[in-house]
Amino acid sequence: MSASAIVLRGHRPHLFKSQTDRTIALLLSRKGEWVAAPEIAKVGGLQYAARIFSARKKGYTILNRTKQVNGQVH
């Protein structure tokens, strides 16, 4: 093993951010812009709506946007 290798032993939760924290960080980095659902899913997981719900419970204001395409709501 090289001197630059990092070895982690055991569970160290302080090294990882929660999916909600990563979702909030993404949204804050793009403040004032619309962020597409697939982008949020990349950091918040497939249940990104639950991450947004959690962020709202923490006091963040997060708006939704929908649009109609050929009579379907997206």
PQR file of N, CA, C, O and H, with PARSE charges and radii, in Angstrom:
ATOM      1  N   MET A   1       0.851  -1.178   0.000 -0.4000 1.5000
ATOM      2  CA  MET A   1       0.000   0.000   0.000 -0.0000 2.0000
ATOM      3  C   MET A   1       0.893   1.235   0.000  0.5500 1.7000
ATOM      4  O   MET A   1       1.888   1.291   0.722 -0.5500 1.4000
ATOM      5  N   SER A   2       0.530   2.228  -0.815 -0.4000 1.5000
ATOM      6  CA  SER A   2       1.348   3.436  -0.909 -0.0000 2.0000
ATOM      7  C   SER A   2       1.097   4.350   0.289  0.5500 1.7000
ATOM      8  O   SER A   2       0.105   4.218   1.006 -0.5500 1.4000
ATOM      9  H   SER A   2      -0.279   2.183  -1.401  0.4000 1.0000
ATOM     10  N   ALA A   3       2.018   5.266   0.474 -0.4000 1.5000
ATOM     11  CA  ALA A   3       1.919   6.191   1.602 -0.0000 2.0000
ATOM     12  C   ALA A   3       0.721   7.131   1.455  0.5500 1.7000
ATOM     13  O   ALA A   3       0.236   7.666   2.452 -0.5500 1.4000
ATOM     14  H   ALA A   3       2.824   5.374  -0.108  0.4000 1.0000
ATOM     15  N   SER A   4       0.240   7.340   0.235 -0.4000 1.5000
ATOM     16  CA  SER A   4      -0.869   8.261   0.025 -0.0000 2.0000
ATOM     17  C   SER A   4      -2.240   7.588   0.152  0.5500 1.7000
ATOM     18  O   SER A   4      -3.269   8.259   0.073 -0.5500 1.4000
ATOM     19  H   SER A   4       0.634   6.905  -0.576  0.4000 1.0000
ATOM     20  N   ALA A   5      -2.255   6.276   0.346 -0.4000 1.5000
ATOM     21  CA  ALA A   5      -3.522   5.557   0.462 -0.0000 2.0000
ATOM     22  C   ALA A   5      -4.195   5.887   1.788  0.5500 1.7000
ATOM     23  O   ALA A   5      -3.539   6.076   2.812 -0.5500 1.4000
ATOM     24  H   ALA A   5      -1.419   5.731   0.409  0.4000 1.0000
ATOM     25  N   ILE A   6      -5.511   5.951   1.738 -0.4000 1.5000
ATOM     26  CA  ILE A   6      -6.293   6.223   2.944 -0.0000 2.0000
ATOM     27  C   ILE A   6      -7.042   4.953   3.307  0.5500 1.7000
ATOM     28  O   ILE A   6      -7.701   4.343   2.465 -0.5500 1.4000
ATOM     29  H   ILE A   6      -6.044   5.797   0.906  0.4000 1.0000
ATOM     30  N   VAL A   7      -6.935   4.570   4.554 -0.4000 1.5000
ATOM     31  CA  VAL A   7      -7.611   3.367   5.025 -0.0000 2.0000
ATOM     32  C   VAL A   7      -8.665   3.788   6.035  0.5500 1.7000
ATOM     33  O   VAL A   7      -8.361   4.446   7.030 -0.5500 1.4000
ATOM     34  H   VAL A   7      -6.400   5.066   5.237  0.4000 1.0000
ATOM     35  N   LEU A   8      -9.906   3.401   5.770 -0.4000 1.5000
ATOM     36  CA  LEU A   8     -10.996   3.681   6.699 -0.0000 2.0000
ATOM     37  C   LEU A   8     -11.416   2.377   7.346  0.5500 1.7000
ATOM     38  O   LEU A   8     -11.687   1.390   6.661 -0.5500 1.4000
ATOM     39  H   LEU A   8     -10.153   2.866   4.962  0.4000 1.0000
ATOM     40  N   ARG A   9     -11.468   2.377   8.642 -0.4000 1.5000
ATOM     41  CA  ARG A   9     -11.922   1.197   9.368 -0.0000 2.0000
ATOM     42  C   ARG A   9     -13.121   1.592  10.214  0.5500 1.7000
ATOM     43  O   ARG A   9     -13.089   2.587  10.937 -0.5500 1.4000
ATOM     44  H   ARG A   9     -11.248   3.179   9.199  0.4000 1.0000
ATOM     45  N   GLY A  10     -14.171   0.802  10.113 -0.4000 1.5000
ATOM     46  CA  GLY A  10     -15.370   1.081  10.890 -0.0000 2.0000
ATOM     47  C   GLY A  10     -16.226   2.153  10.245  0.5500 1.7000
ATOM     48  O   GLY A  10     -15.825   2.785   9.268 -0.5500 1.4000
ATOM     49  H   GLY A  10     -14.197  -0.006   9.526  0.4000 1.0000
ATOM     50  N   HIS A  11     -17.398   2.347  10.799 -0.4000 1.5000
ATOM     51  CA  HIS A  11     -18.352   3.326  10.287 -0.0000 2.0000
ATOM     52  C   HIS A  11     -17.988   4.704  10.827  0.5500 1.7000
ATOM     53  O   HIS A  11     -17.856   4.888  12.037 -0.5500 1.4000
ATOM     54  H   HIS A  11     -17.723   1.834  11.593  0.4000 1.0000
ATOM     55  N   ARG A  12     -17.828   5.663   9.935 -0.4000 1.5000
ATOM     56  CA  ARG A  12     -17.490   7.026  10.347 -0.0000 2.0000
ATOM     57  C   ARG A  12     -18.479   8.009   9.714  0.5500 1.7000
ATOM     58  O   ARG A  12     -18.186   8.610   8.681 -0.5500 1.4000
ATOM     59  H   ARG A  12     -17.935   5.514   8.952  0.4000 1.0000
ATOM     60  N   PRO A  13     -19.639   8.168  10.330 -0.5600 1.5000
ATOM     61  CA  PRO A  13     -20.683   8.989   9.729  0.2800 2.0000
ATOM     62  C   PRO A  13     -20.286  10.446   9.549  0.5500 1.7000
ATOM     63  O   PRO A  13     -20.834  11.121   8.679 -0.5500 1.4000
ATOM     64  N   HIS A  14     -19.352  10.948  10.344 -0.4000 1.5000
ATOM     65  CA  HIS A  14     -18.950  12.347  10.203 -0.0000 2.0000
ATOM     66  C   HIS A  14     -18.226  12.614   8.888  0.5500 1.7000
ATOM     67  O   HIS A  14     -18.043  13.771   8.509 -0.5500 1.4000
ATOM     68  H   HIS A  14     -18.907  10.400  11.052  0.4000 1.0000
ATOM     69  N   LEU A  15     -17.814  11.560   8.189 -0.4000 1.5000
ATOM     70  CA  LEU A  15     -17.132  11.724   6.910 -0.0000 2.0000
ATOM     71  C   LEU A  15     -18.111  11.868   5.746  0.5500 1.7000
ATOM     72  O   LEU A  15     -17.708  12.236   4.642 -0.5500 1.4000
ATOM     73  H   LEU A  15     -17.963  10.621   8.497  0.4000 1.0000
ATOM     74  N   PHE A  16     -19.375  11.585   5.979 -0.4000 1.5000
ATOM     75  CA  PHE A  16     -20.363  11.573   4.906 -0.0000 2.0000
ATOM     76  C   PHE A  16     -21.491  12.544   5.219  0.5500 1.7000
ATOM     77  O   PHE A  16     -21.885  12.704   6.375 -0.5500 1.4000
ATOM     78  H   PHE A  16     -19.702  11.286   6.876  0.4000 1.0000
ATOM     79  N   LYS A  17     -22.007  13.193   4.177 -0.4000 1.5000
ATOM     80  CA  LYS A  17     -23.177  14.053   4.345 -0.0000 2.0000
ATOM     81  C   LYS A  17     -24.410  13.239   4.001  0.5500 1.7000
ATOM     82  O   LYS A  17     -24.357  12.318   3.186 -0.5500 1.4000
ATOM     83  H   LYS A  17     -21.688  13.064   3.238  0.4000 1.0000
ATOM     84  N   SER A  18     -25.516  13.589   4.630 -0.4000 1.5000
ATOM     85  CA  SER A  18     -26.763  12.890   4.328 -0.0000 2.0000
ATOM     86  C   SER A  18     -27.259  13.300   2.943  0.5500 1.7000
ATOM     87  O   SER A  18     -26.811  14.301   2.384 -0.5500 1.4000
ATOM     88  H   SER A  18     -25.559  14.337   5.292  0.4000 1.0000
ATOM     89  N   GLN A  19     -28.173  12.528   2.407 -0.4000 1.5000
ATOM     90  CA  GLN A  19     -28.757  12.865   1.118 -0.0000 2.0000
ATOM     91  C   GLN A  19     -29.477  14.210   1.190  0.5500 1.7000
ATOM     92  O   GLN A  19     -29.460  14.982   0.231 -0.5500 1.4000
ATOM     93  H   GLN A  19     -28.537  11.714   2.861  0.4000 1.0000
ATOM     94  N   THR A  20     -30.100  14.481   2.315 -0.4000 1.5000
ATOM     95  CA  THR A  20     -30.775  15.774   2.481 -0.0000 2.0000
ATOM     96  C   THR A  20     -29.754  16.899   2.465  0.5500 1.7000
ATOM     97  O   THR A  20     -29.981  17.924   1.821 -0.5500 1.4000
ATOM     98  H   THR A  20     -30.114  13.854   3.094  0.4000 1.0000
ATOM     99  N   ASP A  21     -28.631  16.731   3.163 -0.4000 1.5000
ATOM    100  CA  ASP A  21     -27.591  17.758   3.178 -0.0000 2.0000
ATOM    101  C   ASP A  21     -27.027  17.996   1.779  0.5500 1.7000
ATOM    102  O   ASP A  21     -26.771  19.137   1.394 -0.5500 1.4000
ATOM    103  H   ASP A  21     -28.447  15.899   3.686  0.4000 1.0000
ATOM    104  N   ARG A  22     -26.835  16.918   1.022 -0.4000 1.5000
ATOM    105  CA  ARG A  22     -26.314  17.072  -0.341 -0.0000 2.0000
ATOM    106  C   ARG A  22     -27.341  17.754  -1.244  0.5500 1.7000
ATOM    107  O   ARG A  22     -26.978  18.542  -2.117 -0.5500 1.4000
ATOM    108  H   ARG A  22     -27.043  15.991   1.335  0.4000 1.0000
ATOM    109  N   THR A  23     -28.617  17.452  -1.033 -0.4000 1.5000
ATOM    110  CA  THR A  23     -29.678  18.092  -1.815 -0.0000 2.0000
ATOM    111  C   THR A  23     -29.724  19.585  -1.509  0.5500 1.7000
ATOM    112  O   THR A  23     -29.814  20.403  -2.424 -0.5500 1.4000
ATOM    113  H   THR A  23     -28.912  16.812  -0.324  0.4000 1.0000
ATOM    114  N   ILE A  24     -29.664  19.940  -0.235 -0.4000 1.5000
ATOM    115  CA  ILE A  24     -29.678  21.352   0.164 -0.0000 2.0000
ATOM    116  C   ILE A  24     -28.464  22.069  -0.421  0.5500 1.7000
ATOM    117  O   ILE A  24     -28.585  23.184  -0.927 -0.5500 1.4000
ATOM    118  H   ILE A  24     -29.591  19.275   0.508  0.4000 1.0000
ATOM    119  N   ALA A  25     -27.294  21.433  -0.353 -0.4000 1.5000
ATOM    120  CA  ALA A  25     -26.079  22.049  -0.897 -0.0000 2.0000
ATOM    121  C   ALA A  25     -26.217  22.313  -2.391  0.5500 1.7000
ATOM    122  O   ALA A  25     -25.808  23.372  -2.869 -0.5500 1.4000
ATOM    123  H   ALA A  25     -27.195  20.527   0.058  0.4000 1.0000
ATOM    124  N   LEU A  26     -26.785  21.367  -3.135 -0.4000 1.5000
ATOM    125  CA  LEU A  26     -26.991  21.563  -4.564 -0.0000 2.0000
ATOM    126  C   LEU A  26     -27.918  22.743  -4.821  0.5500 1.7000
ATOM    127  O   LEU A  26     -27.618  23.616  -5.636 -0.5500 1.4000
ATOM    128  H   LEU A  26     -27.117  20.507  -2.747  0.4000 1.0000
ATOM    129  N   LEU A  27     -29.052  22.762  -4.116 -0.4000 1.5000
ATOM    130  CA  LEU A  27     -30.022  23.832  -4.334 -0.0000 2.0000
ATOM    131  C   LEU A  27     -29.455  25.195  -3.947  0.5500 1.7000
ATOM    132  O   LEU A  27     -29.720  26.185  -4.628 -0.5500 1.4000
ATOM    133  H   LEU A  27     -29.296  22.054  -3.454  0.4000 1.0000
ATOM    134  N   LEU A  28     -28.687  25.259  -2.874 -0.4000 1.5000
ATOM    135  CA  LEU A  28     -28.077  26.526  -2.474 -0.0000 2.0000
ATOM    136  C   LEU A  28     -27.025  26.982  -3.480  0.5500 1.7000
ATOM    137  O   LEU A  28     -26.862  28.180  -3.712 -0.5500 1.4000
ATOM    138  H   LEU A  28     -28.472  24.454  -2.321  0.4000 1.0000
ATOM    139  N   SER A  29     -26.312  26.029  -4.076 -0.4000 1.5000
ATOM    140  CA  SER A  29     -25.295  26.393  -5.063 -0.0000 2.0000
ATOM    141  C   SER A  29     -25.920  26.942  -6.341  0.5500 1.7000
ATOM    142  O   SER A  29     -25.255  27.619  -7.125 -0.5500 1.4000
ATOM    143  H   SER A  29     -26.445  25.055  -3.888  0.4000 1.0000
ATOM    144  N   ARG A  30     -27.187  26.650  -6.544 -0.4000 1.5000
ATOM    145  CA  ARG A  30     -27.899  27.102  -7.745 -0.0000 2.0000
ATOM    146  C   ARG A  30     -29.045  28.043  -7.364  0.5500 1.7000
ATOM    147  O   ARG A  30     -30.053  28.121  -8.067 -0.5500 1.4000
ATOM    148  H   ARG A  30     -27.728  26.100  -5.907  0.4000 1.0000
ATOM    149  N   LYS A  31     -28.882  28.750  -6.255 -0.4000 1.5000
ATOM    150  CA  LYS A  31     -29.928  29.622  -5.724 -0.0000 2.0000
ATOM    151  C   LYS A  31     -30.424  30.580  -6.801  0.5500 1.7000
ATOM    152  O   LYS A  31     -29.633  31.221  -7.493 -0.5500 1.4000
ATOM    153  H   LYS A  31     -28.064  28.686  -5.684  0.4000 1.0000
ATOM    154  N   GLY A  32     -31.745  30.666  -6.932 -0.4000 1.5000
ATOM    155  CA  GLY A  32     -32.361  31.538  -7.911 -0.0000 2.0000
ATOM    156  C   GLY A  32     -32.561  30.891  -9.270  0.5500 1.7000
ATOM    157  O   GLY A  32     -33.155  31.495 -10.164 -0.5500 1.4000
ATOM    158  H   GLY A  32     -32.387  30.146  -6.370  0.4000 1.0000
ATOM    159  N   GLU A  33     -32.070  29.666  -9.435 -0.4000 1.5000
ATOM    160  CA  GLU A  33     -32.222  28.941 -10.693 -0.0000 2.0000
ATOM    161  C   GLU A  33     -33.130  27.738 -10.456  0.5500 1.7000
ATOM    162  O   GLU A  33     -33.290  27.279  -9.325 -0.5500 1.4000
ATOM    163  H   GLU A  33     -31.588  29.176  -8.709  0.4000 1.0000
ATOM    164  N   TRP A  34     -33.720  27.238 -11.538 -0.4000 1.5000
ATOM    165  CA  TRP A  34     -34.481  26.002 -11.459 -0.0000 2.0000
ATOM    166  C   TRP A  34     -33.514  24.844 -11.641  0.5500 1.7000
ATOM    167  O   TRP A  34     -32.658  24.869 -12.525 -0.5500 1.4000
ATOM    168  H   TRP A  34     -33.590  27.612 -12.457  0.4000 1.0000
ATOM    169  N   VAL A  35     -33.658  23.836 -10.801 -0.4000 1.5000
ATOM    170  CA  VAL A  35     -32.811  22.644 -10.886 -0.0000 2.0000
ATOM    171  C   VAL A  35     -33.714  21.484 -11.285  0.5500 1.7000
ATOM    172  O   VAL A  35     -34.728  21.226 -10.636 -0.5500 1.4000
ATOM    173  H   VAL A  35     -34.353  23.816 -10.083  0.4000 1.0000
ATOM    174  N   ALA A  36     -33.345  20.792 -12.348 -0.4000 1.5000
ATOM    175  CA  ALA A  36     -34.168  19.694 -12.861 -0.0000 2.0000
ATOM    176  C   ALA A  36     -34.155  18.504 -11.904  0.5500 1.7000
ATOM    177  O   ALA A  36     -33.166  18.249 -11.216 -0.5500 1.4000
ATOM    178  H   ALA A  36     -32.522  21.002 -12.875  0.4000 1.0000
ATOM    179  N   ALA A  37     -35.264  17.790 -11.878 -0.4000 1.5000
ATOM    180  CA  ALA A  37     -35.406  16.633 -10.989 -0.0000 2.0000
ATOM    181  C   ALA A  37     -34.286  15.603 -11.170  0.5500 1.7000
ATOM    182  O   ALA A  37     -33.788  15.091 -10.167 -0.5500 1.4000
ATOM    183  H   ALA A  37     -36.067  17.998 -12.436  0.4000 1.0000
ATOM    184  N   PRO A  38     -33.866  15.273 -12.396 -0.5600 1.5000
ATOM    185  CA  PRO A  38     -32.779  14.284 -12.526  0.2800 2.0000
ATOM    186  C   PRO A  38     -31.479  14.734 -11.862  0.5500 1.7000
ATOM    187  O   PRO A  38     -30.726  13.903 -11.353 -0.5500 1.4000
ATOM    188  N   GLU A  39     -31.208  16.039 -11.861 -0.4000 1.5000
ATOM    189  CA  GLU A  39     -30.013  16.543 -11.181 -0.0000 2.0000
ATOM    190  C   GLU A  39     -30.128  16.352  -9.668  0.5500 1.7000
ATOM    191  O   GLU A  39     -29.168  15.963  -9.004 -0.5500 1.4000
ATOM    192  H   GLU A  39     -31.819  16.714 -12.274  0.4000 1.0000
ATOM    193  N   ILE A  40     -31.318  16.632  -9.138 -0.4000 1.5000
ATOM    194  CA  ILE A  40     -31.536  16.465  -7.700 -0.0000 2.0000
ATOM    195  C   ILE A  40     -31.438  14.987  -7.333  0.5500 1.7000
ATOM    196  O   ILE A  40     -30.898  14.643  -6.282 -0.5500 1.4000
ATOM    197  H   ILE A  40     -32.099  16.948  -9.678  0.4000 1.0000
ATOM    198  N   ALA A  41     -31.955  14.118  -8.191 -0.4000 1.5000
ATOM    199  CA  ALA A  41     -31.914  12.679  -7.921 -0.0000 2.0000
ATOM    200  C   ALA A  41     -30.484  12.160  -7.857  0.5500 1.7000
ATOM    201  O   ALA A  41     -30.211  11.197  -7.141 -0.5500 1.4000
ATOM    202  H   ALA A  41     -32.393  14.398  -9.045  0.4000 1.0000
ATOM    203  N   LYS A  42     -29.563  12.784  -8.597 -0.4000 1.5000
ATOM    204  CA  LYS A  42     -28.161  12.345  -8.571 -0.0000 2.0000
ATOM    205  C   LYS A  42     -27.535  12.504  -7.189  0.5500 1.7000
ATOM    206  O   LYS A  42     -26.698  11.694  -6.789 -0.5500 1.4000
ATOM    207  H   LYS A  42     -29.785  13.566  -9.180  0.4000 1.0000
ATOM    208  N   VAL A  43     -27.935  13.541  -6.463 -0.4000 1.5000
ATOM    209  CA  VAL A  43     -27.364  13.755  -5.132 -0.0000 2.0000
ATOM    210  C   VAL A  43     -28.301  13.318  -4.011  0.5500 1.7000
ATOM    211  O   VAL A  43     -27.847  12.952  -2.927 -0.5500 1.4000
ATOM    212  H   VAL A  43     -28.614  14.198  -6.788  0.4000 1.0000
ATOM    213  N   GLY A  44     -29.612  13.357  -4.271 -0.4000 1.5000
ATOM    214  CA  GLY A  44     -30.591  13.050  -3.229 -0.0000 2.0000
ATOM    215  C   GLY A  44     -31.151  11.654  -3.291  0.5500 1.7000
ATOM    216  O   GLY A  44     -31.936  11.261  -2.428 -0.5500 1.4000
ATOM    217  H   GLY A  44     -29.981  13.655  -5.152  0.4000 1.0000
ATOM    218  N   GLY A  45     -30.761  10.892  -4.300 -0.4000 1.5000
ATOM    219  CA  GLY A  45     -31.273   9.538  -4.440 -0.0000 2.0000
ATOM    220  C   GLY A  45     -32.609   9.522  -5.164  0.5500 1.7000
ATOM    221  O   GLY A  45     -33.163  10.566  -5.507 -0.5500 1.4000
ATOM    222  H   GLY A  45     -30.123  11.211  -5.001  0.4000 1.0000
ATOM    223  N   LEU A  46     -33.108   8.332  -5.386 -0.4000 1.5000
ATOM    224  CA  LEU A  46     -34.341   8.186  -6.158 -0.0000 2.0000
ATOM    225  C   LEU A  46     -35.558   8.757  -5.435  0.5500 1.7000
ATOM    226  O   LEU A  46     -36.547   9.118  -6.075 -0.5500 1.4000
ATOM    227  H   LEU A  46     -32.659   7.484  -5.107  0.4000 1.0000
ATOM    228  N   GLN A  47     -35.493   8.839  -4.122 -0.4000 1.5000
ATOM    229  CA  GLN A  47     -36.599   9.434  -3.375 -0.0000 2.0000
ATOM    230  C   GLN A  47     -36.271  10.883  -3.027  0.5500 1.7000
ATOM    231  O   GLN A  47     -36.373  11.310  -1.877 -0.5500 1.4000
ATOM    232  H   GLN A  47     -34.690   8.545  -3.602  0.4000 1.0000
ATOM    233  N   TYR A  48     -35.870  11.631  -4.072 -0.4000 1.5000
ATOM    234  CA  TYR A  48     -35.451  13.014  -3.850 -0.0000 2.0000
ATOM    235  C   TYR A  48     -36.582  13.875  -3.302  0.5500 1.7000
ATOM    236  O   TYR A  48     -36.317  14.867  -2.623 -0.5500 1.4000
ATOM    237  H   TYR A  48     -35.788  11.284  -5.006  0.4000 1.0000
ATOM    238  N   ALA A  49     -37.831  13.523  -3.577 -0.4000 1.5000
ATOM    239  CA  ALA A  49     -38.952  14.292  -3.035 -0.0000 2.0000
ATOM    240  C   ALA A  49     -38.955  14.233  -1.504  0.5500 1.7000
ATOM    241  O   ALA A  49     -39.314  15.207  -0.841 -0.5500 1.4000
ATOM    242  H   ALA A  49     -38.046  12.717  -4.129  0.4000 1.0000
ATOM    243  N   ALA A  50     -38.558  13.102  -0.955 -0.4000 1.5000
ATOM    244  CA  ALA A  50     -38.462  12.973   0.509 -0.0000 2.0000
ATOM    245  C   ALA A  50     -37.349  13.866   1.051  0.5500 1.7000
ATOM    246  O   ALA A  50     -37.473  14.418   2.144 -0.5500 1.4000
ATOM    247  H   ALA A  50     -38.266  12.311  -1.493  0.4000 1.0000
ATOM    248  N   ARG A  51     -36.261  14.009   0.291 -0.4000 1.5000
ATOM    249  CA  ARG A  51     -35.157  14.882   0.710 -0.0000 2.0000
ATOM    250  C   ARG A  51     -35.612  16.336   0.711  0.5500 1.7000
ATOM    251  O   ARG A  51     -35.262  17.104   1.607 -0.5500 1.4000
ATOM    252  H   ARG A  51     -36.161  13.561  -0.597  0.4000 1.0000
ATOM    253  N   ILE A  52     -36.395  16.708  -0.302 -0.4000 1.5000
ATOM    254  CA  ILE A  52     -36.914  18.071  -0.371 -0.0000 2.0000
ATOM    255  C   ILE A  52     -37.892  18.312   0.767  0.5500 1.7000
ATOM    256  O   ILE A  52     -37.893  19.387   1.367 -0.5500 1.4000
ATOM    257  H   ILE A  52     -36.679  16.084  -1.030  0.4000 1.0000
ATOM    258  N   PHE A  53     -38.730  17.317   1.070 -0.4000 1.5000
ATOM    259  CA  PHE A  53     -39.650  17.417   2.203 -0.0000 2.0000
ATOM    260  C   PHE A  53     -38.869  17.646   3.496  0.5500 1.7000
ATOM    261  O   PHE A  53     -39.240  18.491   4.310 -0.5500 1.4000
ATOM    262  H   PHE A  53     -38.729  16.444   0.582  0.4000 1.0000
ATOM    263  N   SER A  54     -37.784  16.887   3.681 -0.4000 1.5000
ATOM    264  CA  SER A  54     -36.953  17.038   4.885 -0.0000 2.0000
ATOM    265  C   SER A  54     -36.322  18.426   4.949  0.5500 1.7000
ATOM    266  O   SER A  54     -36.251  19.034   6.017 -0.5500 1.4000
ATOM    267  H   SER A  54     -37.482  16.200   3.020  0.4000 1.0000
ATOM    268  N   ALA A  55     -35.867  18.918   3.807 -0.4000 1.5000
ATOM    269  CA  ALA A  55     -35.268  20.255   3.772 -0.0000 2.0000
ATOM    270  C   ALA A  55     -36.302  21.316   4.137  0.5500 1.7000
ATOM    271  O   ALA A  55     -35.998  22.268   4.855 -0.5500 1.4000
ATOM    272  H   ALA A  55     -35.925  18.424   2.940  0.4000 1.0000
ATOM    273  N   ARG A  56     -37.517  21.146   3.641 -0.4000 1.5000
ATOM    274  CA  ARG A  56     -38.582  22.093   3.979 -0.0000 2.0000
ATOM    275  C   ARG A  56     -38.886  22.049   5.471  0.5500 1.7000
ATOM    276  O   ARG A  56     -39.147  23.087   6.079 -0.5500 1.4000
ATOM    277  H   ARG A  56     -37.764  20.372   3.058  0.4000 1.0000
ATOM    278  N   LYS A  57     -38.856  20.854   6.070 -0.4000 1.5000
ATOM    279  CA  LYS A  57     -39.087  20.730   7.518 -0.0000 2.0000
ATOM    280  C   LYS A  57     -37.995  21.443   8.311  0.5500 1.7000
ATOM    281  O   LYS A  57     -38.226  21.902   9.430 -0.5500 1.4000
ATOM    282  H   LYS A  57     -38.644  20.011   5.576  0.4000 1.0000
ATOM    283  N   LYS A  58     -36.791  21.532   7.714 -0.4000 1.5000
ATOM    284  CA  LYS A  58     -35.682  22.241   8.367 -0.0000 2.0000
ATOM    285  C   LYS A  58     -35.800  23.749   8.204  0.5500 1.7000
ATOM    286  O   LYS A  58     -34.994  24.496   8.758 -0.5500 1.4000
ATOM    287  H   LYS A  58     -36.603  21.159   6.805  0.4000 1.0000
ATOM    288  N   GLY A  59     -36.809  24.210   7.439 -0.4000 1.5000
ATOM    289  CA  GLY A  59     -37.053  25.636   7.304 -0.0000 2.0000
ATOM    290  C   GLY A  59     -36.682  26.239   5.963  0.5500 1.7000
ATOM    291  O   GLY A  59     -36.825  27.448   5.780 -0.5500 1.4000
ATOM    292  H   GLY A  59     -37.464  23.603   6.989  0.4000 1.0000
ATOM    293  N   TYR A  60     -36.211  25.438   5.019 -0.4000 1.5000
ATOM    294  CA  TYR A  60     -35.862  25.947   3.695 -0.0000 2.0000
ATOM    295  C   TYR A  60     -37.120  26.125   2.855  0.5500 1.7000
ATOM    296  O   TYR A  60     -38.029  25.296   2.904 -0.5500 1.4000
ATOM    297  H   TYR A  60     -36.095  24.455   5.168  0.4000 1.0000
ATOM    298  N   THR A  61     -37.169  27.200   2.091 -0.4000 1.5000
ATOM    299  CA  THR A  61     -38.268  27.432   1.167 -0.0000 2.0000
ATOM    300  C   THR A  61     -37.833  26.927  -0.204  0.5500 1.7000
ATOM    301  O   THR A  61     -36.875  27.437  -0.785 -0.5500 1.4000
ATOM    302  H   THR A  61     -36.430  27.873   2.052  0.4000 1.0000
ATOM    303  N   ILE A  62     -38.532  25.935  -0.710 -0.4000 1.5000
ATOM    304  CA  ILE A  62     -38.207  25.325  -1.993 -0.0000 2.0000
ATOM    305  C   ILE A  62     -39.470  25.340  -2.837  0.5500 1.7000
ATOM    306  O   ILE A  62     -40.503  24.804  -2.436 -0.5500 1.4000
ATOM    307  H   ILE A  62     -39.310  25.521  -0.238  0.4000 1.0000
ATOM    308  N   LEU A  63     -39.381  25.952  -3.998 -0.4000 1.5000
ATOM    309  CA  LEU A  63     -40.534  26.081  -4.881 -0.0000 2.0000
ATOM    310  C   LEU A  63     -40.532  24.993  -5.938  0.5500 1.7000
ATOM    311  O   LEU A  63     -39.481  24.490  -6.336 -0.5500 1.4000
ATOM    312  H   LEU A  63     -38.542  26.388  -4.323  0.4000 1.0000
ATOM    313  N   ASN A  64     -41.730  24.641  -6.386 -0.4000 1.5000
ATOM    314  CA  ASN A  64     -41.902  23.684  -7.486 -0.0000 2.0000
ATOM    315  C   ASN A  64     -42.241  24.451  -8.749  0.5500 1.7000
ATOM    316  O   ASN A  64     -42.810  25.541  -8.694 -0.5500 1.4000
ATOM    317  H   ASN A  64     -42.584  25.050  -6.064  0.4000 1.0000
ATOM    318  N   ARG A  65     -41.889  23.873  -9.886 -0.4000 1.5000
ATOM    319  CA  ARG A  65     -42.312  24.430 -11.164 -0.0000 2.0000
ATOM    320  C   ARG A  65     -42.795  23.283 -12.035  0.5500 1.7000
ATOM    321  O   ARG A  65     -42.148  22.239 -12.128 -0.5500 1.4000
ATOM    322  H   ARG A  65     -41.427  22.987  -9.931  0.4000 1.0000
ATOM    323  N   THR A  66     -43.932  23.489 -12.667 -0.4000 1.5000
ATOM    324  CA  THR A  66     -44.441  22.497 -13.614 -0.0000 2.0000
ATOM    325  C   THR A  66     -44.711  23.204 -14.928  0.5500 1.7000
ATOM    326  O   THR A  66     -44.903  24.419 -14.965 -0.5500 1.4000
ATOM    327  H   THR A  66     -44.457  24.337 -12.592  0.4000 1.0000
ATOM    328  N   LYS A  67     -44.725  22.435 -16.000 -0.4000 1.5000
ATOM    329  CA  LYS A  67     -45.088  22.988 -17.304 -0.0000 2.0000
ATOM    330  C   LYS A  67     -45.869  21.935 -18.076  0.5500 1.7000
ATOM    331  O   LYS A  67     -45.729  20.736 -17.835 -0.5500 1.4000
ATOM    332  H   LYS A  67     -44.569  21.448 -15.970  0.4000 1.0000
ATOM    333  N   GLN A  68     -46.683  22.395 -18.997 -0.4000 1.5000
ATOM    334  CA  GLN A  68     -47.466  21.475 -19.812 -0.0000 2.0000
ATOM    335  C   GLN A  68     -46.794  21.285 -21.151  0.5500 1.7000
ATOM    336  O   GLN A  68     -46.433  22.249 -21.826 -0.5500 1.4000
ATOM    337  H   GLN A  68     -46.797  23.369 -19.194  0.4000 1.0000
ATOM    338  N   VAL A  69     -46.630  20.022 -21.527 -0.4000 1.5000
ATOM    339  CA  VAL A  69     -46.064  19.658 -22.825 -0.0000 2.0000
ATOM    340  C   VAL A  69     -47.033  18.694 -23.473  0.5500 1.7000
ATOM    341  O   VAL A  69     -47.254  17.590 -22.976 -0.5500 1.4000
ATOM    342  H   VAL A  69     -46.924  19.239 -20.978  0.4000 1.0000
ATOM    343  N   ASN A  70     -47.613  19.116 -24.587 -0.4000 1.5000
ATOM    344  CA  ASN A  70     -48.596  18.287 -25.297 -0.0000 2.0000
ATOM    345  C   ASN A  70     -49.708  17.779 -24.396  0.5500 1.7000
ATOM    346  O   ASN A  70     -50.114  16.621 -24.487 -0.5500 1.4000
ATOM    347  H   ASN A  70     -47.434  20.013 -24.992  0.4000 1.0000
ATOM    348  N   GLY A  71     -50.200  18.660 -23.520 -0.4000 1.5000
ATOM    349  CA  GLY A  71     -51.305  18.307 -22.639 -0.0000 2.0000
ATOM    350  C   GLY A  71     -50.906  17.515 -21.401  0.5500 1.7000
ATOM    351  O   GLY A  71     -51.770  17.162 -20.598 -0.5500 1.4000
ATOM    352  H   GLY A  71     -49.870  19.601 -23.446  0.4000 1.0000
ATOM    353  N   GLN A  72     -49.613  17.227 -21.227 -0.4000 1.5000
ATOM    354  CA  GLN A  72     -49.143  16.511 -20.043 -0.0000 2.0000
ATOM    355  C   GLN A  72     -48.379  17.469 -19.138  0.5500 1.7000
ATOM    356  O   GLN A  72     -47.671  18.358 -19.610 -0.5500 1.4000
ATOM    357  H   GLN A  72     -48.911  17.514 -21.879  0.4000 1.0000
ATOM    358  N   VAL A  73     -48.533  17.276 -17.835 -0.4000 1.5000
ATOM    359  CA  VAL A  73     -47.820  18.098 -16.870 -0.0000 2.0000
ATOM    360  C   VAL A  73     -46.474  17.463 -16.585  0.5500 1.7000
ATOM    361  O   VAL A  73     -46.389  16.281 -16.252 -0.5500 1.4000
ATOM    362  H   VAL A  73     -49.109  16.554 -17.452  0.4000 1.0000
ATOM    363  N   HIS A  74     -45.423  18.258 -16.717 -0.4000 1.5000
ATOM    364  CA  HIS A  74     -44.055  17.802 -16.422 -0.0000 2.0000
ATOM    365  C   HIS A  74     -43.517  18.587 -15.257  0.5500 1.7000
ATOM    366  O   HIS A  74     -42.381  18.369 -14.837 -0.5500 1.4000
ATOM    367  H   HIS A  74     -45.492  19.218 -16.987  0.4000 1.0000
TER
END
